[in-house]
Amino acid sequence: DTRIGASTAGRRPMYDL
């Protein structure tokens, strides 16, 4: 899952706020 403003670590979306 590639979302804007979010770094995907493996398959867990880690939001970098």
PQR file of N, CA, C, O and H, with PARSE charges and radii, in Angstrom:
ATOM      1  N   ASP A   1       0.850  -1.206   0.000 -0.4000 1.5000
ATOM      2  CA  ASP A   1       0.000   0.000   0.000 -0.0000 2.0000
ATOM      3  C   ASP A   1       0.881   1.250   0.000  0.5500 1.7000
ATOM      4  O   ASP A   1       1.598   1.524   0.962 -0.5500 1.4000
ATOM      5  N   THR A   2       0.811   1.979  -1.068 -0.4000 1.5000
ATOM      6  CA  THR A   2       1.611   3.194  -1.168 -0.0000 2.0000
ATOM      7  C   THR A   2       0.706   4.409  -1.028  0.5500 1.7000
ATOM      8  O   THR A   2      -0.071   4.724  -1.929 -0.5500 1.4000
ATOM      9  H   THR A   2       0.229   1.757  -1.850  0.4000 1.0000
ATOM     10  N   ARG A   3       0.811   5.078   0.094 -0.4000 1.5000
ATOM     11  CA  ARG A   3      -0.027   6.260   0.325 -0.0000 2.0000
ATOM     12  C   ARG A   3       0.841   7.508   0.423  0.5500 1.7000
ATOM     13  O   ARG A   3       2.024   7.441   0.754 -0.5500 1.4000
ATOM     14  H   ARG A   3       1.442   4.822   0.826  0.4000 1.0000
ATOM     15  N   ILE A   4       0.221   8.646   0.124 -0.4000 1.5000
ATOM     16  CA  ILE A   4       0.958   9.914   0.137 -0.0000 2.0000
ATOM     17  C   ILE A   4       1.256  10.326   1.586  0.5500 1.7000
ATOM     18  O   ILE A   4       0.374  10.337   2.444 -0.5500 1.4000
ATOM     19  H   ILE A   4      -0.740   8.700  -0.145  0.4000 1.0000
ATOM     20  N   GLY A   5       2.528  10.665   1.827 -0.4000 1.5000
ATOM     21  CA  GLY A   5       2.929  11.074   3.166 -0.0000 2.0000
ATOM     22  C   GLY A   5       3.047   9.907   4.119  0.5500 1.7000
ATOM     23  O   GLY A   5       2.974  10.076   5.336 -0.5500 1.4000
ATOM     24  H   GLY A   5       3.245  10.656   1.130  0.4000 1.0000
ATOM     25  N   ALA A   6       3.233   8.705   3.553 -0.4000 1.5000
ATOM     26  CA  ALA A   6       3.348   7.524   4.404 -0.0000 2.0000
ATOM     27  C   ALA A   6       4.437   6.613   3.875  0.5500 1.7000
ATOM     28  O   ALA A   6       4.489   6.320   2.681 -0.5500 1.4000
ATOM     29  H   ALA A   6       3.292   8.568   2.565  0.4000 1.0000
ATOM     30  N   SER A   7       5.291   6.173   4.756 -0.4000 1.5000
ATOM     31  CA  SER A   7       6.370   5.263   4.374 -0.0000 2.0000
ATOM     32  C   SER A   7       5.948   3.829   4.676  0.5500 1.7000
ATOM     33  O   SER A   7       5.603   3.505   5.813 -0.5500 1.4000
ATOM     34  H   SER A   7       5.248   6.411   5.727  0.4000 1.0000
ATOM     35  N   THR A   8       5.976   2.974   3.659 -0.4000 1.5000
ATOM     36  CA  THR A   8       5.531   1.590   3.836 -0.0000 2.0000
ATOM     37  C   THR A   8       6.711   0.727   4.252  0.5500 1.7000
ATOM     38  O   THR A   8       7.643   0.506   3.478 -0.5500 1.4000
ATOM     39  H   THR A   8       6.257   3.238   2.736  0.4000 1.0000
ATOM     40  N   ALA A   9       6.656   0.249   5.470 -0.4000 1.5000
ATOM     41  CA  ALA A   9       7.706  -0.633   5.976 -0.0000 2.0000
ATOM     42  C   ALA A   9       7.215  -2.070   5.860  0.5500 1.7000
ATOM     43  O   ALA A   9       6.485  -2.559   6.722 -0.5500 1.4000
ATOM     44  H   ALA A   9       5.899   0.428   6.099  0.4000 1.0000
ATOM     45  N   GLY A  10       7.625  -2.741   4.785 -0.4000 1.5000
ATOM     46  CA  GLY A  10       7.171  -4.109   4.547 -0.0000 2.0000
ATOM     47  C   GLY A  10       5.762  -4.071   3.982  0.5500 1.7000
ATOM     48  O   GLY A  10       5.577  -3.758   2.806 -0.5500 1.4000
ATOM     49  H   GLY A  10       8.218  -2.343   4.085  0.4000 1.0000
ATOM     50  N   ARG A  11       4.767  -4.384   4.802 -0.4000 1.5000
ATOM     51  CA  ARG A  11       3.380  -4.262   4.380 -0.0000 2.0000
ATOM     52  C   ARG A  11       2.564  -3.520   5.431  0.5500 1.7000
ATOM     53  O   ARG A  11       1.337  -3.606   5.482 -0.5500 1.4000
ATOM     54  H   ARG A  11       4.917  -4.637   5.758  0.4000 1.0000
ATOM     55  N   ARG A  12       3.299  -2.787   6.268 -0.4000 1.5000
ATOM     56  CA  ARG A  12       2.643  -2.003   7.320 -0.0000 2.0000
ATOM     57  C   ARG A  12       2.837  -0.514   7.030  0.5500 1.7000
ATOM     58  O   ARG A  12       3.958  -0.011   7.099 -0.5500 1.4000
ATOM     59  H   ARG A  12       4.295  -2.717   6.226  0.4000 1.0000
ATOM     60  N   PRO A  13       1.767   0.182   6.711 -0.5600 1.5000
ATOM     61  CA  PRO A  13       1.872   1.613   6.404  0.2800 2.0000
ATOM     62  C   PRO A  13       2.233   2.428   7.640  0.5500 1.7000
ATOM     63  O   PRO A  13       1.427   2.570   8.560 -0.5500 1.4000
ATOM     64  N   MET A  14       3.466   2.968   7.654 -0.4000 1.5000
ATOM     65  CA  MET A  14       3.903   3.784   8.788 -0.0000 2.0000
ATOM     66  C   MET A  14       3.852   5.247   8.360  0.5500 1.7000
ATOM     67  O   MET A  14       4.644   5.706   7.537 -0.5500 1.4000
ATOM     68  H   MET A  14       4.122   2.853   6.908  0.4000 1.0000
ATOM     69  N   TYR A  15       2.910   5.950   8.935 -0.4000 1.5000
ATOM     70  CA  TYR A  15       2.716   7.344   8.577 -0.0000 2.0000
ATOM     71  C   TYR A  15       3.768   8.226   9.236  0.5500 1.7000
ATOM     72  O   TYR A  15       3.930   8.236  10.457 -0.5500 1.4000
ATOM     73  H   TYR A  15       2.267   5.577   9.604  0.4000 1.0000
ATOM     74  N   ASP A  16       4.472   8.959   8.392 -0.4000 1.5000
ATOM     75  CA  ASP A  16       5.476   9.896   8.894 -0.0000 2.0000
ATOM     76  C   ASP A  16       4.858  11.283   8.974  0.5500 1.7000
ATOM     77  O   ASP A  16       4.801  12.010   7.982 -0.5500 1.4000
ATOM     78  H   ASP A  16       4.340   8.951   7.401  0.4000 1.0000
ATOM     79  N   LEU A  17       4.402  11.635  10.157 -0.4000 1.5000
ATOM     80  CA  LEU A  17       3.770  12.942  10.322 -0.0000 2.0000
ATOM     81  C   LEU A  17       4.741  13.898  10.998  0.5500 1.7000
ATOM     82  O   LEU A  17       4.404  15.058  11.232 -0.5500 1.4000
ATOM     83  H   LEU A  17       4.448  11.044  10.962  0.4000 1.0000
TER
END
